[in-house]
Structure formats: C-alpha cells, structure tokens
Amino acid sequence: MDLSYEGIDLLASYEFNKIRLYGGGGYILHKDSEYIKPLMFQAGIEYISNDTYLNGNFRPVAGIDIKVKEMANFYPGVSIKAGIQLENAIFFNRQVQLLAECYRGKSIQGQFYNSKVEYIGIGLHAFL
C-alpha cells in the first residue's frame, strides 16, 4: 500500500502569560492511494512556567495536542507531554526539554494508520 502524499497545513497560535493556544487544519493536495483521505484538524495548548528551579536551570513545561484525520475516520489522536526545560543547556546552546510523553489514538506510522495505539515514554527534544 503506497501512502505517499503531498499536503498543506495551516496553523495559527496565540500566546498569553506563558500559555500558547493553537489550532488549524490541513488538506492533502496530491496522493498516490485512494486510502488517503484529505482532511486533518489539529488543536492544542502549551504551557511554559514563569518559575525556574535549582538556581534557574529547570523550568516546568507541559502540553496537549489533538489531531483528527479523515483517514482515521476522525478518531482523535491525543498526545500529552510534561516535564522540564533545561534553561542553561551549555552542551547544546539551545533550548532542550526532557518530557514524559503519552499518546492514544490511531497510528501515525504509514500503513498502520488504521491501528489504534497507546504508548508512554520519555523524550529529549532539542530546538535548533
């Protein structure tokens, strides 16, 4: 099953008091398979604390992201992440986050798009 496609996404966000709300959608313009449906919607919220801990080295962060895709019969995929942002990451000289992650929804992995999955893990995210 060939699940190649080209699409466009449009998201808008608004930030106030270290909270960012965002939302939007996407549409698949070109696809190689009739299994791929064109619509996708996404919304979420992110929080970055004003407070830091351990001499200003760590800042709490959290977020929730929800995606619904027509290809998955509009079954919501919900991702929840929470953890810390390293404020003085000398070895990267960039913002780095260490997050506990939880996902429940349809698979985002190619031909398994119709399978429901759940996972919990830890992620290290570096922003360039």
Stockholm file with secondary structure:
# STOCKHOLM 1.0

chainA/1-128         MDLSYEGIDLLASYEFNKIRLYGGGGYILHKDSEYIKPLMFQAGIEYISNDTYLNGNFRPVAGIDIKVKEMANFYPGVSIKAGIQLENAIFFNRQVQLLAECYRGKSIQGQFYNSKVEYIGIGLHAFL
#=GR chainA/1-128 SS CCCCEEEEEEEEEEEETTEEEEEEEEEEEEESCTTCCCEEEEEEEEEECSCCBTTTTEEEEEEEEEEEEGGGTTCEEEEEEEEEEETTCTTTTSCEEEEEEEEEEECCSGGGTTSEEEEEEEEEEECC
#=GC SS_cons         CCCCEEEEEEEEEEEETTEEEEEEEEEEEEESCTTCCCEEEEEEEEEECSCCBTTTTEEEEEEEEEEEEGGGTTCEEEEEEEEEEETTCTTTTSCEEEEEEEEEEECCSGGGTTSEEEEEEEEEEECC
//
